[in-house]
Structures are given as structure tokens and as C-alpha cells.
């Protein structure tokens, strides 16, 4: 090698073909790549001849591709008619250092013969290091032979029909031209056009060849002098016949080639559109089953074969899910017969089954759906007499790769969500413990201190002092009971165990009971209630709605100065009853309004008795009101203060029910 290549990383390129000797070429290239610790690529250039290759050669080519993959090669497929040029361009683009290929079966006889593949490759890459391995099997001189022409069946009948019809029409048109005294050149052009149309309408080159020969004889028989014989008086006619035949045949040949290229291009475009659609659809899919269903539908569009998919979790396979190629038409599947190959694919993370060296007797070809070493499932493709070609296999692997990435993203999203939920729970638990430890310390210290003083020095205190200490113990114990009740409510809501025992109640009675309950605590505030609409009946759990009113009124008492006004009102708004609790205190800032109904949010307010709220009261109010089908909001009062409003569904009562109530 040149010194300029010494520092370059080695990259071995082996050329794939359907020749039996290609197996020896692949193994030699693999050994060289392993010895040099080089990158290893297997390249196949697909031409239009591939579409008419025999099934035997297609199957052999697939076996060679699988062999290359098994030996560590990265398989690539490119398209073009000039094989040498495509290999050279790929080698330049991929920085290939050595090219290994088998010896061409066509030897160059003279300078007038067309150059061999090796000669053309050297002309494109004169400085490349190319290794040419001789073909040990000298008897095999075929390379992708064309399919044999069927001599029976519907296809043969249609091809003959169109050939004869076009030849007949060309003859009729030529007869008209002859009667109109057109020149022979015009008639010859009609027959050339007929051969061109025959090559387009039929499926094999033999029909255009026969049509070319028939056109020459018909032209000679009908339109040359002497007519109705195969003789010709003019000396130039033999040349005319030869030129006519060659022109018709070459035109037809090129028409067939371009038709085949167009078909091949359309097939490739369709396959890549399926791949593009798969990528876009998988980006929108959600859930493992949704991703797998979508992937199966796209693969069926690509291959038109029955599929079976096993999902895998923790190296355990699920039951098979069948995807028939024809909707609403099931297909037989022997799970017991396929079990060994499925578990082999799962264990070895490699394809096996039909048309492979591992378990070739299986009915399906199995591939793993994986990202690196993580297997998300096993895909089974029904095996047929026609193996997957290189293009289909490449698109299939790309679709499976997209599917595996989508499943991996889905798993990562679930893991991330679970981690976020776990982190939130841990944070809530830490916040709860911190809040409880802080909030319990003050009342418990007060209770224990007063109880200790009363036990040890009770006789030293006068009656008024003892009464004040007992009142403090009572108030602190009530506060602790309220805290525990809120914690129990929060636990029930968190676990989804909050059950409503609803009944039809008069709203004014519920509010009056809440006001009566809070009157002792509101001795230094002005607490009032006004009912704007009479006889508002609601469908509610009385105990829980009382808890909502008590929590909101208690907050108003805590966070407003002595002497503040707290006004409760109720009215009907459509089919909902609205209850408002307004105060004229300092109000609530805009930033706090956004978080005031969140769990464990207590704001930065200071309280006269130093009992900081645990931040569950308004969270419970919101949960209870929403469980009743209502809403709760907070707004500014005029000129100062805050207004808490919540709604409850109104219960319509008939006149008889209203009288009974």
C-alpha cells in the first residue's frame, strides 16, 4: 500500500453476486477484515436484470447476503446499470481501502470486445487496491439468468393476443398507406412503431423479437415488388430489410429496458414511501400495542405476506398476535412447530427460520425487534418460494429499526414518568414529614407545658389562670384533631377512596351550621351570612361541604386582622348554586393565587399563634368541590381582601317534594 494509506483505517469492501463462487469470495474477505481489524462492508449493485432473475439465483443471493452479515459485514444495496461505476462511487464515498470481488465470467477476447467488470473498475479507480479471486467452478457460466418464458397460462395468451393485434393493426395501416401511394419509408415506420408498442404491451423481449422478424417478412410479402412473394427485384431491399429488422429490434429492446427501469423505480419509490410513512406514523403512535400494530400494517404493505408478532418483556415472550395479509382472512399457524426457532432467535438475537441456514424447515422467517441487545419482540414473516430481495430486506430492517426505537422511546417515557411519580411521592412524603414535624411541635409543646404546670404546680395558679391554660390545651387539641382529619381526607383522595354520600339538602341550612360552628372562634371578627335566593336545594354530601366552608372561614379568621368582616353569601347561577366567602383583610397576591389550591402550599403568611398551616385545607376544598361537579376560585375583594367562590349543582324539586320538605 502507498504510504498515504498507512494512517488510514482499513475498510474492506466485498462485492455480492448470485454466483456460487461468491461464497468463497465473502469468506476470504471476512478473514482479511478480521486479520486487519478493518471495517467490513458487503455491497450489491441491483440492475434491471434482477427483476427477471430466476428464483434460484435470488435465493442464492440472499444466502450470500445472510452469510456476509453473519461474518460481520454491513450489507448495502445500491441501484444502477453500470456496476463498475456504482462500486467505484460507493468506494470513494465510504473511504474503502480494498475491494474484493470474484473473477468475471466474461473474458475479453480482443480489443473490440467489451471490457470486463475488472477492467472498467480499474479505469474508474486506477489507484485502488483491488483483489480478484478466481472462480473455482468453471462449469458455472451463468449470471442471474432470466426466468424461463412460460408457454402455458393466461400470461402467454395475453402476450400473443396483443402481439398479433398490434401486428394486424400495423398491417392494416400500412395497406392504407400503400393505397394512398405513400413511400416505403412511411410503411417501415409503421411496423417499427408496431414493434415498439408490442414491447410495451408484452412482458418479455421474445415477443418484440418475433414481431420484428414477422414485420420484415410481411413488409416484403405485401409491399415490395413482386408483391405476394418473398422475392425482391431491387438490389437495395436486403439492406432495407436488415436495417428495418435491426431498427425495430433495438427500439423494442430499449422500450422493454426503459419499461423495466420505470417499473423498478416505481417499486423502489413505493417501498421508500412506506418507510417514510412508517417513520411519520410511529412518531404519532402511542402504547406498545399501537406501535406494533402500525408496524405490522406497514410491513404487510411492503411484503404482502402474513405476519406474526411476539412481544418480549424480561426475556419472556407473550402469546403470538397474527396479522393476515388479507383482511378478515385468517391463516394457519403452528406455534408448537415454530417454538424452537423463536426461542433461538430470542437467545441469539439473530434471524432464523425459512430461507436461512438455521431452522430452514420453519414456515416463517423470524427477526428480532431490538435496540442494541435489548429485544422488544420477535417478528415472523411467512416464508414462500420467493425469498426477500435485497431492497425488501433493507427496507424491512429499517422499519424494524424504527419500530424498536419507538418501543424504546415508549419504555423510556414510561420509566421517566414512573421515576417522576416516585420522585414526586418522595418529595411529598418529605414535605409532609417536614410540615407535620414543624406544625405538631408548637401545639404539642404548649399542651405538654400547660399539662406539666397544672400537674406540678396546679395549686399555685388562681382559677382564671388555670382556666386559661385549660382553654389553651383544648384549643391546641382541637387544632391537632383538625390536622389529623385533613391528613385522613388527603390520604383518601390520594388513594381514590373518597366516597360521597350525597342527598338533597337546603343550602342555607348547611351554611348556617358552618357559621354556628365557627362563631366561637370568630368572637373578634364580624361574621355574617346573606341568602340572595330563597330555598336553594343542592345535591351534596353535607359533612364534606361543611368541611369546605369551615376550612375557608377558618383561613379568613387566621389571615385577617382582628375586627375584619367576613361575609358569606349564596345565590343561584343557572343550574349551579354559588357560595362566596369574602373578607376585607390584606388579600392574596397574584403569585399566590396560582398555587393556593396546591397540596402542601401554605404561602408566607405569619399567624398570630405561630401555627403555620400544613397546606392541605384549600387542596381538600378543591378536591371535594370538584368531586361534587363544581368549581372553586379565588379573586380580589373591593376595596381590599379576598373572595373565595365555589359552586354546587342545584337539585330541582317538584312542588310536591318542596311542600314535603
PyMOL commands that set and color helices and strands:
alter all, ss='L'
color gray80, all
select helices_A, chain A and resi 3-5+22-36+48-52+55-70+83-94+117-124+154-179+184-201+205-223+237-284+288-303+335-348+390-460+463-495+507-518+520-522+542-559+590-593+617-627+655-660
alter helices_A, ss='H'
color red, helices_A
select strands_A, chain A and resi 11-15+39-46+74-79+98-102+129-133+307-313+316-317+321-323+352-353+364-371+374-382+503-506+526-531+537-540+565-573+576-583+632-636+642-649
alter strands_A, ss='S'
color yellow, strands_A
deselect
rebuild
show_as cartoon
